[in-house]
Amino acid sequence: MSPKTPSGPLRTPQNSPGPPKIPPGSPVSPVPAVALRWPFPPGALPALSAAFLQVALVSGAVRALGLCLPPLGGAFGAPARAAALVGSCPLAALQLGGPLAAALSDRFGPRGVAMVGGAMAGAGLFLGAFATRLEHLYLSLGGLTGLGWSLSFTPALGAVSRWFPQRRTLATGLAVSGAAVSGLALTPLVPLALDAYGWRGALLLLAAVSLHLVAAAALLRPPRSVPEPPEPPEPPGERRGLLRLLRHGPFLRYAAAFALLDAGYYVPFVHGAARALELGHDGRRAGAVVAAMAVLDGGGRVAAGWLAARPAAAPLRHLAAWAALAGSAAWLLPLGRSFGALAALAAAYGVCAGAVVPLQFAGVAEVVGAGRAALGIGLMQMFESVGSLLGAPLAGWLRDVTGDFTASFLAAGAFLVASSLLILTLPPAPPEPPPGSPRAALEPPV
């Protein structure tokens, strides 16, 4: 039964204060009421928080795994190139599984896929702690953990692109800045775990960290309340989705640029600790070098997202500039021989390398459109997995041949600068279609 209400029309009491009356001819005009409206649709901020946590946990575990490589290689008597494969196999699997993660996210929703991925990532690290041969680590970390990271990472960033179509670059920058938080927390912790429990105990610690991906994914859901523009009619005889992207010329150049970029991007993160040990610094200082990269990496991600929102230049031009700066910083890394100089140069590289990340994922939507951002991210990651798989082992091979990491960092910088030049060949991004208009079809191959 509803609460009682007075019968009859509602009347205003005679002595109740009403709006002030302004006499005619008065110079004072009434002030219009200001309606405050929340700028994001319901559920956008929980989805952004989920993506932040997913990126933080995945990126933190990836970088912390690099600290485990020198003692792990020593335990198995492996050269630098073989130990580097333990770090590059999960990265390659993370990116190679991108199309699968995007397809599963579209079919079953990002939340369930990301939760399964978190469980797989933790299980792979747990099994890796009991490995007796390097091949066991290639399978457990590369096959299981890397694929689990992909199932967590790709749906989260695809969901952010759909939740924030007007503030995509800034939102992506905030999401991927989670890598700085986890890097600052884990990189000092892993050397302590290595000293106390060895590399097996450190992998168990990383397994427990990766299992938190399951809880973080609970906040992730697709923007069902955000209306999507209708799909354009498909041309006769042409399949949707994947085949269209594979025939999209600018997207193929974009993916090739990141295959080059990833051949150099991860080299300082994977081999930075080994470089510090090579110069005679202890394990804690080696961890501090990686932590310096991680902290400034997060600052670069937020700064790049904010700067790209300014109308001074197109986001793809920002991306090319940051990739070139990251390559230049990698070239300077061999000059740092004292701990202070090495940490400062590593921090400079972290800023520039971190700035690339939000622009990379936001750039996919710039090239192929927001509606296919998740599929584009997945396919791009499949292409760049080639660079991730070969870059760190190539740097390790150069170290085995030359005796130090100087040539390794010089080669990494060359790959980064080459990717920057290829990004500059991309055409300017078309403007976003107005809400309610049909989404433009993908551009023909260029």
GUSEMAR-88393 format. One line per 8 residues: number of its first residue (from 0); for each residue x, y negated, z of N, C-alpha, C. Coordinates in steps of 0.1 Angstrom, whole numbers. Last residue first. Layout:
BEGIN
NUM = X:Y:Z:X:Y:Z:X:Y:Z ~ ...
//
This chain:
BEGIN
445 = 457:-1:-487:465:-12:-493:478:-6:-497 ~ 424:14:-488:439:15:-487:446:4:-494 ~ 398:-8:-477:403:2:-486:418:3:-484 ~ 387:-12:-443:393:-18:-455:398:-6:-464 ~ 356:1:-431:370:0:-430:376:-5:-444 ~ 327:-20:-431:334:-8:-434:349:-10:-433 ~ 314:-40:-404:320:-39:-417:327:-26:-419 ~ 284:-34:-388:298:-34:-387:304:-32:-401
437 = 257:-57:-391:263:-44:-394:278:-44:-393 ~ 251:-78:-362:253:-77:-376:259:-63:-379 ~ 250:-79:-334:238:-76:-341:240:-74:-356 ~ 275:-104:-330:267:-93:-324:254:-92:-332 ~ 297:-109:-359:288:-114:-348:279:-103:-343 ~ 328:-91:-362:315:-94:-367:306:-100:-356 ~ 360:-107:-358:350:-98:-352:337:-101:-358 ~ 381:-113:-387:374:-117:-375:363:-107:-371
429 = 409:-91:-396:396:-98:-399:389:-102:-386 ~ 444:-97:-390:431:-90:-386:419:-98:-390 ~ 467:-100:-417:460:-106:-405:447:-98:-403 ~ 485:-70:-427:477:-82:-430:471:-87:-417 ~ 518:-60:-418:504:-58:-417:496:-71:-421 ~ 545:-65:-418:539:-63:-431:524:-61:-430 ~ 552:-66:-391:551:-78:-398:545:-77:-412 ~ 557:-39:-385:544:-45:-381:542:-58:-388
421 = 582:-36:-396:571:-29:-402:558:-35:-398 ~ 597:-51:-377:597:-55:-391:585:-49:-399 ~ 594:-35:-354:589:-49:-355:588:-54:-369 ~ 607:-12:-361:592:-11:-359:586:-25:-360 ~ 633:-21:-361:627:-16:-373:612:-16:-372 ~ 636:-27:-333:636:-38:-343:630:-34:-356 ~ 635:0:-323:625:-10:-319:625:-22:-329 ~ 658:12:-335:644:17:-338:634:7:-335
413 = 678:-3:-324:676:-4:-338:662:1:-342 ~ 676:3:-297:673:-10:-301:671:-11:-316 ~ 685:30:-299:672:27:-294:667:13:-298 ~ 712:27:-306:702:33:-316:688:30:-312 ~ 721:15:-283:722:7:-295:712:13:-306 ~ 718:35:-264:710:23:-263:710:15:-276 ~ 736:54:-275:722:58:-273:713:45:-272 ~ 761:42:-274:755:44:-287:740:48:-286
405 = 763:43:-245:763:30:-253:757:32:-266 ~ 765:64:-228:751:61:-233:751:48:-242 ~ 793:85:-235:785:76:-226:773:73:-234 ~ 804:105:-252:809:104:-239:802:94:-230 ~ 796:111:-278:804:99:-276:810:98:-262 ~ 781:135:-276:791:133:-287:801:122:-283 ~ 763:131:-255:772:143:-255:783:141:-265 ~ 750:108:-264:758:107:-252:767:119:-251
397 = 737:118:-287:747:108:-288:756:106:-276 ~ 719:135:-273:730:141:-282:741:131:-284 ~ 703:117:-259:712:126:-252:723:132:-260 ~ 691:105:-282:700:96:-273:709:105:-264 ~ 677:127:-291:687:121:-299:697:112:-291 ~ 659:131:-268:670:141:-271:681:135:-281 ~ 644:106:-271:653:108:-259:663:119:-262 ~ 633:109:-298:641:98:-294:650:101:-282
389 = 616:131:-304:630:131:-310:639:120:-303 ~ 591:126:-292:598:139:-291:612:139:-294 ~ 585:100:-299:587:103:-285:594:116:-283 ~ 582:103:-327:593:95:-322:595:98:-307 ~ 560:120:-327:572:124:-334:584:116:-329 ~ 540:106:-316:546:117:-308:558:122:-314 ~ 529:88:-333:541:83:-326:547:94:-317 ~ 508:103:-344:519:99:-352:531:96:-344
381 = 492:106:-321:496:118:-327:508:114:-336 ~ 486:79:-315:494:86:-306:499:99:-312 ~ 468:74:-337:481:67:-336:491:74:-327 ~ 447:90:-329:455:93:-342:468:86:-342 ~ 439:77:-306:443:91:-306:451:95:-318 ~ 432:51:-315:443:53:-305:448:68:-305 ~ 411:58:-333:424:52:-338:435:53:-328 ~ 392:67:-315:398:76:-325:411:71:-330
373 = 388:43:-300:393:55:-293:399:65:-303 ~ 380:25:-320:393:22:-313:397:35:-306 ~ 359:22:-337:367:34:-339:380:33:-331 ~ 347:-2:-329:339:10:-329:347:23:-330 ~ 366:-22:-333:364:-17:-320:356:-4:-319 ~ 389:-18:-361:376:-22:-355:374:-15:-342 ~ 414:-14:-371:404:-5:-376:390:-9:-370 ~ 430:-35:-361:433:-30:-374:421:-22:-380
365 = 422:-42:-336:423:-53:-345:424:-47:-360 ~ 423:-17:-323:410:-23:-326:410:-34:-336 ~ 451:-16:-322:444:-6:-330:430:-11:-333 ~ 458:-37:-305:460:-38:-319:453:-28:-328 ~ 454:-27:-280:444:-37:-285:446:-39:-300 ~ 476:-10:-280:463:-4:-279:452:-14:-284 ~ 498:-30:-283:497:-18:-291:483:-12:-291 ~ 493:-48:-263:491:-53:-276:490:-41:-286
357 = 500:-34:-240:486:-38:-242:483:-42:-256 ~ 529:-28:-247:518:-18:-245:504:-23:-247 ~ 547:-49:-249:543:-42:-262:530:-33:-259 ~ 554:-56:-224:545:-65:-232:540:-59:-245 ~ 572:-37:-216:558:-37:-210:549:-45:-219 ~ 595:-45:-230:588:-32:-233:574:-32:-228 ~ 600:-70:-217:597:-69:-232:590:-56:-236 ~ 604:-62:-190:594:-72:-194:590:-71:-208
349 = 624:-42:-192:611:-38:-187:600:-49:-191 ~ 646:-57:-201:640:-47:-210:626:-43:-205 ~ 650:-71:-177:646:-78:-189:640:-69:-200 ~ 656:-50:-160:644:-57:-157:640:-65:-170 ~ 681:-42:-171:669:-33:-171:656:-40:-169 ~ 695:-65:-165:693:-62:-179:681:-51:-181 ~ 695:-63:-137:690:-75:-144:686:-72:-158 ~ 708:-38:-133:694:-40:-128:688:-52:-135
341 = 734:-44:-144:725:-33:-150:711:-35:-146 ~ 742:-64:-127:741:-67:-141:732:-56:-148 ~ 743:-50:-102:735:-62:-104:732:-65:-119 ~ 761:-29:-107:747:-26:-103:738:-38:-106 ~ 782:-34:-136:779:-35:-122:764:-32:-119 ~ 775:-32:-164:783:-21:-157:782:-22:-142 ~ 758:-41:-191:756:-40:-177:764:-29:-170 ~ 760:-36:-218:769:-46:-212:768:-46:-197
333 = 741:-18:-226:754:-13:-224:764:-23:-218 ~ 718:-36:-230:719:-28:-218:734:-22:-216 ~ 715:-50:-254:723:-56:-243:726:-47:-231 ~ 698:-35:-269:712:-36:-274:721:-42:-263 ~ 675:-38:-254:681:-25:-254:696:-26:-259 ~ 669:-65:-261:673:-61:-247:679:-48:-246 ~ 663:-61:-288:674:-69:-284:679:-66:-270 ~ 639:-46:-285:651:-40:-292:664:-48:-288
325 = 623:-65:-272:626:-52:-265:638:-46:-272 ~ 621:-84:-293:627:-87:-281:631:-75:-273 ~ 606:-69:-312:619:-73:-315:627:-77:-303 ~ 582:-65:-297:590:-54:-301:604:-57:-305 ~ 574:-92:-295:578:-85:-283:586:-72:-286 ~ 568:-97:-323:578:-105:-315:583:-98:-303 ~ 548:-79:-328:560:-78:-336:571:-86:-328 ~ 527:-89:-311:533:-75:-309:546:-74:-316
317 = 522:-114:-321:527:-113:-308:534:-99:-306 ~ 511:-105:-345:524:-113:-346:530:-113:-332 ~ 488:-93:-336:498:-85:-343:511:-92:-344 ~ 473:-115:-326:479:-105:-317:489:-96:-323 ~ 482:-147:-341:475:-134:-342:481:-124:-332 ~ 487:-176:-321:491:-167:-331:483:-154:-330 ~ 472:-194:-304:484:-199:-311:488:-189:-323 ~ 450:-190:-288:448:-190:-303:460:-194:-311
309 = 455:-165:-263:456:-179:-267:455:-179:-282 ~ 456:-138:-258:443:-144:-258:443:-159:-262 ~ 483:-133:-256:477:-129:-268:462:-135:-269 ~ 488:-141:-230:493:-149:-241:486:-146:-254 ~ 476:-120:-215:471:-134:-214:476:-142:-226 ~ 491:-98:-224:476:-98:-226:471:-112:-225 ~ 516:-105:-215:514:-104:-230:499:-104:-233 ~ 513:-106:-187:516:-118:-195:513:-117:-209
301 = 507:-78:-182:497:-89:-179:500:-101:-187 ~ 532:-67:-191:519:-63:-197:508:-73:-194 ~ 552:-79:-176:551:-82:-190:538:-78:-197 ~ 546:-69:-151:544:-83:-153:543:-86:-168 ~ 552:-42:-156:539:-45:-153:536:-60:-155 ~ 580:-44:-160:572:-39:-171:557:-43:-168 ~ 590:-51:-136:589:-62:-146:581:-57:-158 ~ 587:-26:-124:580:-37:-118:579:-48:-129
293 = 603:-8:-140:588:-6:-139:581:-18:-134 ~ 629:-18:-139:622:-18:-152:607:-17:-150 ~ 633:-15:-112:633:-28:-117:626:-29:-131 ~ 632:13:-110:621:5:-104:621:-9:-109 ~ 655:20:-123:643:24:-129:631:16:-123 ~ 673:9:-104:673:4:-118:660:8:-125 ~ 666:24:-81:663:10:-81:664:4:-95 ~ 676:49:-88:662:47:-87:658:33:-87
285 = 703:43:-87:698:47:-100:682:45:-99 ~ 705:38:-60:706:26:-69:701:30:-83 ~ 701:64:-51:691:54:-47:692:41:-56 ~ 722:78:-62:709:81:-66:699:70:-63 ~ 750:55:-68:744:66:-62:729:68:-67 ~ 772:48:-97:762:44:-86:755:56:-81 ~ 788:54:-118:793:56:-105:784:52:-93 ~ 779:53:-144:787:42:-140:792:43:-125
277 = 762:75:-143:774:76:-151:784:65:-148 ~ 741:66:-128:749:76:-123:762:77:-130 ~ 730:48:-148:735:43:-135:744:53:-128 ~ 723:67:-168:733:56:-171:739:51:-158 ~ 703:81:-155:716:88:-158:727:78:-161 ~ 684:61:-153:690:66:-141:703:73:-144 ~ 678:58:-181:683:47:-173:690:51:-160 ~ 667:77:-197:682:78:-194:687:67:-186
269 = 640:71:-198:644:85:-196:659:85:-191 ~ 640:43:-202:632:49:-191:637:63:-188 ~ 656:40:-225:660:34:-212:653:40:-201 ~ 639:56:-243:653:59:-241:658:53:-228 ~ 613:48:-251:615:56:-239:629:59:-235 ~ 617:34:-276:611:28:-264:614:35:-251 ~ 628:47:-298:637:39:-290:631:35:-277 ~ 607:61:-309:620:68:-309:630:60:-301
261 = 586:44:-307:587:53:-297:600:61:-297 ~ 589:29:-332:591:23:-319:593:33:-307 ~ 583:48:-351:597:43:-350:599:37:-336 ~ 557:52:-345:565:64:-345:580:59:-344 ~ 548:26:-349:549:31:-335:556:44:-334 ~ 548:24:-377:556:15:-369:558:20:-355 ~ 529:44:-383:543:46:-386:553:37:-379 ~ 506:30:-375:510:42:-368:525:46:-371
253 = 507:9:-394:507:6:-380:511:18:-372 ~ 504:23:-418:516:15:-415:518:12:-400 ~ 478:33:-414:489:42:-415:503:35:-413 ~ 463:9:-413:464:17:-401:476:27:-402 ~ 466:-1:-439:472:-8:-428:473:0:-415 ~ 452:22:-453:466:18:-455:472:10:-444 ~ 433:48:-446:433:34:-443:448:29:-443 ~ 430:74:-447:431:68:-460:432:52:-458
245 = 428:82:-421:439:87:-428:440:81:-442 ~ 403:71:-415:415:65:-410:427:69:-417 ~ 387:89:-429:387:74:-433:399:67:-427 ~ 391:112:-416:395:111:-430:396:97:-434 ~ 379:106:-390:393:109:-392:398:107:-406 ~ 350:91:-399:360:92:-388:374:94:-393 ~ 333:111:-424:334:100:-415:347:102:-406 ~ 340:118:-459:337:122:-445:339:110:-436
237 = 324:112:-489:335:108:-480:331:112:-466 ~ 303:117:-507:314:126:-507:325:122:-498 ~ 293:83:-508:290:97:-512:303:105:-512 ~ 299:63:-479:300:65:-493:298:80:-496 ~ 276:58:-452:288:65:-457:288:66:-472 ~ 264:27:-441:261:40:-448:274:45:-453 ~ 276:15:-409:273:13:-423:271:27:-430 ~ 260:17:-377:271:22:-386:267:19:-401
229 = 249:-11:-359:246:1:-366:258:4:-375 ~ 266:-22:-329:261:-25:-342:259:-12:-350 ~ 255:-12:-296:265:-11:-307:259:-14:-320 ~ 248:-26:-265:244:-22:-278:255:-22:-288 ~ 256:-13:-235:261:-23:-244:257:-18:-258 ~ 249:7:-218:240:-4:-218:244:-15:-228 ~ 269:26:-219:256:29:-226:247:17:-227 ~ 300:27:-220:291:15:-219:277:18:-226
221 = 310:57:-202:309:48:-214:299:37:-212 ~ 330:57:-172:318:61:-179:317:52:-192 ~ 349:64:-144:349:61:-158:336:66:-164 ~ 352:71:-118:346:58:-120:344:55:-135 ~ 364:96:-119:350:96:-115:343:82:-117 ~ 391:94:-123:382:95:-135:367:94:-131 ~ 402:94:-98:401:82:-105:392:82:-117 ~ 401:122:-92:392:112:-85:391:99:-92
213 = 419:131:-111:406:137:-111:396:127:-104 ~ 443:119:-105:436:115:-118:422:120:-118 ~ 454:132:-84:445:120:-81:439:115:-94 ~ 471:150:-95:458:155:-92:448:143:-88 ~ 495:136:-96:487:137:-108:473:142:-105 ~ 505:138:-70:501:125:-75:492:126:-87 ~ 510:166:-69:500:160:-60:495:146:-64 ~ 531:167:-88:518:174:-90:507:169:-81
205 = 550:152:-75:544:146:-87:531:153:-91 ~ 557:170:-55:552:157:-52:544:151:-64 ~ 567:191:-71:555:193:-63:548:180:-59 ~ 590:178:-81:579:182:-90:566:185:-83 ~ 604:176:-57:600:164:-64:589:167:-74 ~ 609:203:-52:601:196:-43:596:183:-49 ~ 627:207:-74:614:215:-73:604:208:-63 ~ 649:191:-69:640:188:-80:627:196:-80
197 = 651:186:-33:656:190:-46:645:187:-57 ~ 644:177:-8:638:189:-13:643:194:-26 ~ 659:154:-2:654:162:8:650:176:3 ~ 667:141:-26:677:144:-16:672:154:-6 ~ 642:140:-39:653:148:-45:664:151:-35 ~ 628:123:-22:624:137:-24:634:146:-30 ~ 643:100:-27:643:106:-14:638:120:-14 ~ 638:96:-55:651:99:-50:652:105:-36
189 = 609:91:-53:614:103:-59:629:106:-55 ~ 605:66:-41:602:78:-34:608:90:-39 ~ 612:46:-59:620:47:-47:617:60:-39 ~ 592:53:-79:606:54:-82:615:53:-70 ~ 566:50:-68:572:63:-70:587:63:-72 ~ 560:22:-66:557:31:-54:565:44:-56 ~ 566:10:-90:572:5:-78:570:14:-66 ~ 550:26:-107:565:26:-108:572:21:-95
181 = 524:19:-98:529:32:-96:544:33:-97 ~ 525:-8:-107:522:-5:-93:527:9:-90 ~ 530:-7:-134:540:-14:-125:538:-10:-111 ~ 509:6:-145:521:13:-145:531:6:-136 ~ 487:-12:-145:488:-2:-134:501:5:-134 ~ 486:-26:-168:496:-31:-158:496:-22:-146 ~ 467:-15:-184:480:-9:-185:490:-15:-175 ~ 445:-32:-176:445:-18:-174:459:-12:-174
173 = 454:-58:-184:451:-55:-170:451:-40:-167 ~ 455:-53:-212:467:-57:-204:465:-55:-189 ~ 428:-48:-217:438:-38:-219:451:-41:-212 ~ 418:-74:-212:414:-63:-204:423:-51:-205 ~ 431:-89:-231:434:-92:-217:430:-80:-209 ~ 421:-77:-255:435:-77:-252:438:-80:-237 ~ 393:-80:-252:399:-67:-253:414:-67:-249 ~ 371:-97:-248:383:-99:-240:392:-87:-240
165 = 350:-88:-264:355:-101:-265:368:-105:-258 ~ 346:-61:-257:349:-64:-271:354:-78:-273 ~ 349:-42:-233:354:-56:-233:357:-60:-248 ~ 341:-16:-236:335:-24:-225:338:-39:-227 ~ 358:-6:-256:343:-7:-258:336:-15:-248 ~ 383:-6:-244:381:-14:-257:366:-15:-260 ~ 379:11:-223:381:-3:-220:379:-11:-233 ~ 376:36:-236:365:30:-229:366:15:-226
157 = 402:39:-245:392:38:-254:379:32:-248 ~ 416:42:-221:418:30:-229:408:28:-239 ~ 404:67:-212:403:55:-204:405:43:-212 ~ 410:86:-233:396:82:-230:395:69:-222 ~ 439:87:-229:433:82:-242:418:78:-239 ~ 445:97:-203:449:84:-207:441:79:-219 ~ 435:123:-199:432:113:-190:434:99:-196 ~ 445:138:-220:430:139:-218:426:128:-208
149 = 472:133:-217:465:128:-228:450:128:-226 ~ 477:148:-193:479:133:-193:472:127:-205 ~ 473:173:-204:464:168:-193:465:153:-192 ~ 494:175:-221:481:175:-227:471:170:-216 ~ 515:175:-203:514:164:-213:500:164:-219 ~ 510:198:-187:510:185:-181:508:174:-192 ~ 511:219:-208:500:217:-199:499:203:-193 ~ 534:216:-225:522:221:-230:510:218:-221
141 = 555:203:-209:551:199:-223:537:203:-227 ~ 554:217:-185:553:203:-185:549:198:-199 ~ 554:244:-194:545:240:-183:543:224:-183 ~ 573:246:-216:559:250:-217:550:244:-206 ~ 596:234:-206:591:230:-218:576:233:-220 ~ 600:251:-183:596:236:-181:591:230:-194 ~ 607:274:-195:595:274:-187:590:260:-185 ~ 631:267:-207:620:270:-216:607:270:-208
133 = 649:266:-186:644:253:-191:632:256:-200 ~ 639:289:-160:646:286:-172:641:273:-177 ~ 623:291:-138:637:297:-137:645:295:-149 ~ 599:271:-121:606:275:-134:620:281:-130 ~ 583:260:-102:588:274:-100:595:280:-112 ~ 575:236:-110:583:236:-98:589:250:-95 ~ 557:240:-130:571:237:-134:580:238:-122 ~ 533:244:-117:540:256:-122:554:253:-126
125 = 529:217:-110:530:227:-100:537:239:-105 ~ 526:205:-135:538:201:-127:540:211:-115 ~ 502:218:-144:515:219:-151:527:216:-143 ~ 483:209:-125:487:223:-126:500:226:-133 ~ 482:182:-130:487:186:-117:491:201:-118 ~ 471:183:-156:484:177:-154:490:181:-141 ~ 446:196:-152:456:202:-160:470:196:-158 ~ 433:176:-137:435:189:-131:446:197:-139
117 = 432:155:-156:439:154:-143:442:167:-137 ~ 415:167:-176:429:163:-178:437:162:-166 ~ 391:168:-163:397:180:-166:412:178:-169 ~ 386:140:-161:388:148:-148:394:162:-151 ~ 384:132:-187:396:127:-179:397:135:-166 ~ 361:145:-194:373:149:-201:385:144:-193 ~ 342:133:-178:345:147:-176:358:151:-183 ~ 344:105:-188:346:109:-174:349:124:-172
109 = 339:102:-215:352:100:-210:354:106:-196 ~ 318:126:-233:320:114:-224:334:114:-218 ~ 317:146:-252:313:149:-238:313:137:-229 ~ 324:134:-277:314:145:-276:309:146:-262 ~ 343:115:-272:331:111:-280:320:121:-278 ~ 362:131:-259:356:119:-252:343:115:-259 ~ 370:148:-279:363:153:-268:356:142:-260 ~ 383:129:-296:371:137:-301:363:143:-289
101 = 403:120:-279:393:111:-284:381:118:-289 ~ 418:144:-275:412:137:-264:401:127:-268 ~ 426:149:-302:417:159:-294:410:152:-283 ~ 442:126:-307:430:129:-314:420:139:-308 ~ 463:131:-285:454:119:-286:441:121:-294 ~ 482:150:-283:468:154:-280:458:142:-280 ~ 505:136:-289:500:146:-299:485:150:-296 ~ 509:122:-265:505:115:-277:499:124:-288
93 = 515:143:-247:505:132:-243:500:125:-256 ~ 535:156:-261:522:163:-259:511:153:-255 ~ 555:137:-258:550:141:-272:537:147:-271 ~ 558:137:-231:554:125:-238:549:128:-251 ~ 566:163:-225:553:158:-220:549:146:-227 ~ 591:163:-240:580:172:-244:567:167:-238 ~ 609:145:-228:602:141:-240:591:150:-244 ~ 619:157:-205:611:145:-204:604:141:-216
85 = 630:180:-216:621:182:-205:613:169:-203 ~ 649:169:-233:637:175:-239:626:178:-228 ~ 670:162:-217:661:151:-221:648:157:-228 ~ 683:186:-214:675:181:-202:666:170:-207 ~ 694:187:-239:685:197:-235:677:193:-223 ~ 711:165:-240:700:165:-249:690:176:-245 ~ 730:170:-219:720:159:-217:708:160:-227 ~ 732:206:-212:737:193:-217:726:182:-217
77 = 726:225:-182:722:221:-196:728:208:-200 ~ 727:239:-158:739:238:-166:736:234:-180 ~ 705:238:-142:705:248:-152:717:248:-161 ~ 712:218:-125:708:230:-119:708:242:-129 ~ 716:196:-142:727:202:-135:724:215:-129 ~ 690:191:-150:700:195:-160:712:202:-153 ~ 680:182:-125:674:194:-132:684:200:-142 ~ 695:159:-120:697:171:-111:691:183:-117
69 = 686:143:-144:700:147:-141:702:158:-131 ~ 656:144:-142:663:150:-153:678:153:-149 ~ 642:129:-123:645:144:-120:654:150:-130 ~ 637:105:-134:647:106:-123:651:120:-120 ~ 617:111:-152:630:108:-157:641:108:-147 ~ 595:113:-136:601:126:-141:614:123:-147 ~ 588:87:-131:595:94:-120:601:107:-125 ~ 576:82:-156:589:75:-152:596:82:-141
61 = 553:98:-154:563:99:-166:576:93:-162 ~ 541:89:-131:546:103:-132:556:104:-143 ~ 534:63:-139:542:65:-128:549:79:-128 ~ 516:68:-160:529:62:-163:539:64:-151 ~ 495:82:-146:502:88:-157:516:82:-159 ~ 487:63:-126:492:76:-123:499:83:-134 ~ 481:40:-142:491:39:-131:496:53:-128 ~ 461:49:-159:474:44:-165:485:44:-154
53 = 441:54:-139:446:64:-148:460:61:-154 ~ 438:29:-127:443:40:-120:448:51:-128 ~ 428:14:-150:440:9:-143:446:21:-135 ~ 404:29:-155:415:29:-165:428:24:-159 ~ 390:22:-132:393:36:-135:405:37:-145 ~ 387:-6:-135:394:0:-124:399:14:-126 ~ 371:-6:-158:385:-12:-159:393:-7:-147 ~ 348:6:-148:355:13:-159:370:7:-160
45 = 341:-13:-128:345:0:-124:352:8:-135 ~ 336:-35:-147:347:-35:-138:351:-22:-132 ~ 313:-25:-162:326:-28:-168:337:-28:-159 ~ 289:-22:-148:298:-10:-150:311:-13:-157 ~ 271:-46:-165:272:-37:-154:280:-25:-157 ~ 291:-68:-185:280:-60:-183:282:-51:-171 ~ 304:-100:-174:307:-86:-178:294:-78:-177 ~ 299:-125:-163:303:-124:-177:305:-110:-182
37 = 270:-134:-146:281:-126:-146:286:-123:-160 ~ 259:-168:-146:257:-155:-152:270:-147:-151 ~ 242:-195:-132:254:-187:-132:251:-173:-137 ~ 229:-223:-145:226:-209:-143:239:-201:-143 ~ 223:-254:-132:233:-246:-138:230:-231:-135 ~ 198:-278:-139:202:-267:-131:212:-259:-139 ~ 206:-312:-147:200:-299:-151:206:-288:-142 ~ 197:-340:-129:208:-331:-132:202:-318:-135
29 = 179:-368:-143:179:-356:-135:191:-347:-139 ~ 196:-400:-145:188:-389:-151:189:-377:-143 ~ 195:-434:-137:199:-420:-132:190:-410:-139 ~ 185:-458:-145:197:-453:-152:201:-439:-148 ~ 149:-460:-149:161:-459:-140:173:-453:-148 ~ 127:-461:-165:137:-471:-167:149:-470:-158 ~ 104:-448:-140:108:-451:-154:118:-462:-155 ~ 119:-432:-110:110:-442:-117:114:-444:-131
21 = 119:-399:-102:127:-410:-107:119:-420:-115 ~ 113:-379:-74:107:-386:-86:116:-398:-89 ~ 126:-348:-64:127:-363:-63:121:-369:-76 ~ 104:-321:-58:115:-327:-65:115:-342:-65 ~ 90:-321:-25:90:-317:-39:103:-323:-46 ~ 83:-310:7:91:-318:-1:92:-313:-16 ~ 49:-309:18:61:-302:15:70:-310:5 ~ 25:-319:25:36:-326:31:49:-318:27
13 = 6:-303:11:7:-318:8:20:-324:13 ~ 17:-272:-2:13:-280:9:15:-295:6 ~ 6:-259:-33:18:-265:-26:13:-274:-15 ~ -11:-229:-37:-11:-243:-36:1:-248:-29 ~ -22:-202:-56:-12:-207:-47:-12:-222:-48 ~ -56:-191:-58:-44:-197:-64:-34:-203:-53 ~ -66:-162:-38:-68:-175:-44:-55:-180:-50 ~ -52:-147:-8:-61:-147:-20:-62:-161:-25
5 = -19:-139:2:-31:-147:3:-39:-147:-10 ~ -12:-104:5:-8:-117:0:-21:-126:1 ~ 3:-76:22:-9:-85:20:-4:-99:14 ~ 22:-51:5:20:-61:15:9:-71:12 ~ 6:-22:-9:14:-34:-10:12:-43:2 ~ 8:12:0:0:0:0:9:-12:0
//
